[in-house]
Amino acid sequence: MRSHPSNKQSGAALVEFALVASILFLLLAGTYEFGRAFAFYDALSKATRDGARYMSVAKKATINSASVSNAKSVVVAAANAAKVPGFTSSNVVVTCLDASYNDSNCVDGTAPGGIRVEITNYSVNIGQTIPLIGNSVRLINLTPRTTMRYML
């Protein structure tokens, strides 16, 4: 003869399931949010690499007057293609480097020793896509950068 569980035991199982399910939901939500931030960081890192690659073979005659703004456009286009939200050219900094890889100015007609393309003042909200987390939105600054030597 089989015994049937009492109502008290099934109620306890329901409470245990609710506790475990809520913790599991929070873990899954956190994994999703940090995965989203990591995907944005990876996309921006690839975008800076594209911009630095563009600048590393840019003509030195127009390296400041045309190539810097073109490199920023390359970075923004790559970020927009990856669907990175709210990203503009104001978040991109292109710096020419001297032969010792110290910061210097990009000057038309002068070949730099290297190029650095970096993302500044861009942050992503963690916790905004999961409505139950609500007020726990945190900003994470994403600052990828790429440095390459000038090839021409």
C-alpha positions, 0 to 999 in steps of 0.5 A: 500500500502506498502512502500519499504525501500530506498537504504539509509536505507538498506545501514545504516543497513548494516553498523550497522550490520558490526559494531555489527558483528565485536564486536561480533566476537572479543567477541567470539574470546576472549571467545574461547582463554580464554576458551582454556587457562582455559582448559590447566590450568585445565589439568595441575592442574589435572596432578599435582594432579596425580603426588602428589598422586603418590609421596604421596604413593611412597616408602621412600627407593627410594623417591629421586632416582626414585620416583621424576623422576617417578612423573614428568613422570606421570605429563608429561603423563597426560599433553600430554594425555590432548594435552597441547602443548609444555609441558616437564618434565622441567616444573615440580617441585617436592618438599618434605616438612618437618612435618611443610610443609616447603620446604626440600630435598627429601632424600632416606630412609626419609619419608617427611611430605608432597609433593608439585608438581607444574608447573613452566615456562609454558605459553600459548599464547592468540590470536595465533589461531585467525588470525585477532587478529594478533599482540595482542598475550599475554603470560599467565603463568600457575602455578598450584600446588598440595600439599599432605601429605605423606601417608606411 
